[in-house]
Amino acid sequence: MDYIAIHKTHPEVIRIENDIAYDINGNKVTINQAKVDEYISQNAHVRPRAMAYPSVQDQLDMQYHDAVNGTTTWKDAIAKVKSDIPKE
């Protein structure tokens, strides 16, 4: 069960216990699995990209050195991740 996708596609869901979704009043919420699956499909690139990007600290270091040295290390690193893990 992809809890993030459920929360993104069903904002009324406040908690999920034992694979059952509940709203703020404790009522069960019926999950539209097709909607959840569509969200997952459209966002399949998000998690792999997040893991592939350099850390924030490394990116800031790249940006500093690019500004000082006139290089494009940071832009190149980000473009490579986007190219290696396309949205579609």
N, C-alpha and C positions, 0 to 999 in steps of 0.2 A: 504494500500500500504506500503510495507516494503522498505523504502528509502535506508537503509543500504545495503540490499540485491541487490537492483538495482544498486547502486554505485559499489558494489563489482563485480557484474557480467557484468556490462556495464560501463567500465572505461571512455568511451567517454562522458558519461552523466555528465554535469556540474551543471545543476539545474533541479528541478522538480517544475512545477507550475500547480495547478489545475489538478493533476494527469497526466500531459504531461511532458515527459522528453525532454531536449534540450541539444545539444552539445555546444562547445565553440563558434560556429558561429551562434547560435540561431536556428539551424535546429532541427526539431523534430526527436527524436530517437525512433525507434520501439523497444519495450521491448519484449524480448523472455521470456514469462511468465514461460515456462517449466524450463528454466535455473534458473530463480529467485526461483521458487518453489524447485528445487533441492538444491540450495544453502541453503535455509531456512531449508530444511529437514536435510541436512548434518551438520548444525550448530545449531540445536535446543537446544543443551545443553549449548551453550555459555552464553546466558543471564541469565538463572536460576543459573548457576554456579557462574557467576559474582556477583549476588545478595547474594548467599549463603556463599561466602568466607568471612572470617573476614576482617575488614578494614586493609589497609596497616599498619597503626599505630599499630593495635593489632597484626598483623603478625610479625612486627619488634620486638615488646615487647616479643612475644612468642619465637622468635629466640634468643633474648638476654638471656632470662631466661633459655632456653634450653642449651645455651653455658655455662652459669654459673653453672647450676645445673645438667648438663648431662642428661637432659630429652629429650623427643621427642614430646612435645606438638604441635609444629608447624607442623611437618610432619604428626602427627595423625589428626590434624584438616583439613589439605589439603586432605589427603587420604579419610577422611570421606565424604567430599564434592564430590570428584571424584567418590566415591562408591555410594553415594546417588543419584547422577545425572550423570549416565554414558553417554558416547558419543552415544551409540546405544541403 
